[in-house]
Amino acid sequence: MAARSGFWQKSGVRAGRVLGRESAMQVEETAIPAVKIVTPKKHGDARGFFSEVYNRCDWDKAGLQLAFVQDNHSFSAAVGTLRGLHFQTPPFAQDKLVRCARGRILDVAVDIRRSSPTFGRHVAVELSAENWRQLLIPIGFAHAFITLEPDVEVLYKTTAPYSAANDRGVAWDDPAIGIAWPSLPGGPVLSDKDRRLPPLKDAPELFE
C-alpha cells in the first residue's frame, strides 16, 4: 500500500501543504490548487471507528464555503470499472466531494476551463476506505474514477442536483489529456455512454 500511495502522490499531490490543522479535517492542495484533498479525522477503538465526514463549520473555517444539495452512492462490482469523464453545464454545474467508503479507486479531475493556465491537465489521487481521503473537485473540472478492487462503493456530494439536460463528458482515454490509467485484468469496464464521449478538442461545451 505504501508504494502505491507514494506513486499517486507523485501524480498530483503537493505534499506538506496542510490547512485547517485545528479542525476535524485536513485540507491539502494538489498540483492544481483548485482541486483539494480533504481528509476527515477518524476515531477508532476496539468497537470500530467514528468520523465526521462532513462538518459545515469546519469547512467554513477552512474557507470552503460550499452548499451541498445532493448525496450520491455508487457500487461497482468489477475491478476496472471506469466512470467518466463527466461534468454538468450551467446552471447545473457541480462542485463534487468524492470519497470511497469500500475498496479503492483512482479518482481523476481534469481542468476543462479554457482560460485556465492548467487547461487540459489533470490530478489523479487514490481514495480508499483505508486512507479516508476525499477529493474536492470544483466547477470547471471533468471527473472520473476507476475501481482498483472488486465491490467498491463511492459516495459523493454535489452542489447542484443531477440534470440529464446538462449532463456532458469527455473521453476517458483522450491522449491529449494523457491520464495514466492503471492496467487491470478485464478493464476498463465502461458504459455505452462513456464509450461515445468526445475528445476534449471536440467537446462542444466546456467552461471559459
Stockholm file with secondary structure:
# STOCKHOLM 1.0

chainA/1-208         MAARSGFWQKSGVRAGRVLGRESAMQVEETAIPAVKIVTPKKHGDARGFFSEVYNRCDWDKAGLQLAFVQDNHSFSAAVGTLRGLHFQTPPFAQDKLVRCARGRILDVAVDIRRSSPTFGRHVAVELSAENWRQLLIPIGFAHAFITLEPDVEVLYKTTAPYSAANDRGVAWDDPAIGIAWPSLPGGPVLSDKDRRLPPLKDAPELFE
#=GR chainA/1-208 SS CHHHHHHHHHHHEEEEEEECTTTTEEEEEESSTTSEEEEECCEEETTEEECCSCCHHHHHHTTCCCCCCEEEEEEECSTTBEEEEEEECTTSCCCEEEEEEESEEEEEEEECBTTSTTTTCEEEEEEETTTCCEEEECTTEEEEEEESSSSEEEEEEESSCCCGGGEEECCTTCTTTCCCCCCCTTCCBCCHHHHTCCCGGGCSCCBC
#=GC SS_cons         CHHHHHHHHHHHEEEEEEECTTTTEEEEEESSTTSEEEEECCEEETTEEECCSCCHHHHHHTTCCCCCCEEEEEEECSTTBEEEEEEECTTSCCCEEEEEEESEEEEEEEECBTTSTTTTCEEEEEEETTTCCEEEECTTEEEEEEESSSSEEEEEEESSCCCGGGEEECCTTCTTTCCCCCCCTTCCBCCHHHHTCCCGGGCSCCBC
//
